[in-house]
Amino acid sequence: MSEKAVKKRVSVTLTNAYLEALDQLVEMGIYLEHQVAIRDAMRILFRFHGIAPFGEKEAEPEKLDP
């Protein structure tokens, strides 16, 4: 695979509670946009379950610097 990761679009249906929480994370400036917060949450989930989808080199979270 090339240096740039191949991406695919997926669709997820969320409740209003989840959407409002994502909105808060973006409004607070913790994340730039919903998709960045969701990808970071997935990285945390994979790590928790011992799954390393990024191989040896782990991708850095895309958060805003404080």
Helices and strands as residue ranges (DSSP letters): H 16-27, H 34-48
